[in-house]
Amino acid sequence: MSDPTADTSHPTAGTADVASSAAAEENRRQVLYWRLLARMFDRDEQPALETASVAIVEDIGLPPALLDPSVSLDNLVQRFPDLRAELDGLLTPGDDDQRVRRAALVSKLLLNVLSTGSGSVTATRLADWQRDAGWLKRALGAEGACELAGVLSTLEGDLVSRMRLREVLADPALARQLTPSMSLIEQLLRDKANLSGVALANAKALIRRYVDEVAEVLRTQVQQTSAGTIDRSVPPKRVFRNLDLDRTIWKNLTNWDPEEERLYVDRLFYRQTAKRTTPARLIVVVDQSGSMVDSMVNCTILASIFAGLPKVDVHLIAYDTRALDLTPWVHDPFEVLLRTQLGGGNDGPVAMAMARPKITDPANTVMVWISDFYEFDRSQPLFDGIQAVHRSGVKFIPVGSVNSSGHQSVNPWFRQRFKDLGTPVISGHIRKLVFELKNFLD
């Protein structure tokens, strides 16, 4: 029989302790995030928040250097290697059993990447930011990084615009610190006419590095989607490596001799391995106005890769208020970009007038048109030309953006008409365009 006078206060006390601990943990998280917000909007320290934050990170076993915005993520991980595993995938969904520690690490990532300050930017500062942004992307995972790509691109563009780029390029030591990026390449392409001597040579080297890096990625994507389809019209080669053993046995089962327990083969079957490589003409038309820089760079590189494929005849046209046939240099995207003049307005019909004579076999031609399609008073004439090309049998692929973020504004008037035409606008990652092109060429 239980003692009615026994102390029953312990469960209640335990519950209170748990609630008190949870409240204390939440308060510490709030301090860290309030400190993050304060530093994001005001470079001056708030003494009370800084003191409290230092006490919190020390209490949970993290280094106070975590709170110093001037310390890069690379530097931090070099000094404290155990943090590497915690930072990778930090912002992906998962268990959140160390919420205060997570808040401290998240604050470091966000402060270093999103708070870019003001004033002039050095080459070292840009390189540090780019590496910190890389840490944030890894923390977010592939899907999260894709969603934030537009924000990071804007921040990087702001940093690049605040650089004294011509002075940096004129100094080989500083120029070597620059990490090629889309924002940097855009600035170099816009300013190339004002560069000379060492500065121009360094600018060209940076553009070449970026082109080669992007080309390597795109070439891999093209190869991954270029398996092709089997051409059944081509008889299989009757060699041992093509022998279809399973089919040969199946087709000769009627020749089985049960007494001798032997299968007599009177016909061999071989696998068909010839891939269909239809000769095709690929006409790429790229809007080179200021809003389409990403697409101009990416599609110039992509066109050069497809130009290297067997039996693919690639033509490249760039346009703003005038059209420029860049086909003679299509195999060298570096040379194409140096001949490109970014900016200006749009005159799509001028580009169409240059592109249409290149169509000699409509059923065997694909035309890729990359633009935001803001043609204003030239909208109807351009669409009339596109409609005529499409009806002639050409596979027409309208593309609104070909970049890493997939964010691009496309004229709603054109978007609806392309949809009605049965050729909806592709707008997103360049892999989508690679897939569409390989579907046609295979």
Disulfide bonds with the S-S distance in Angstrom:
none
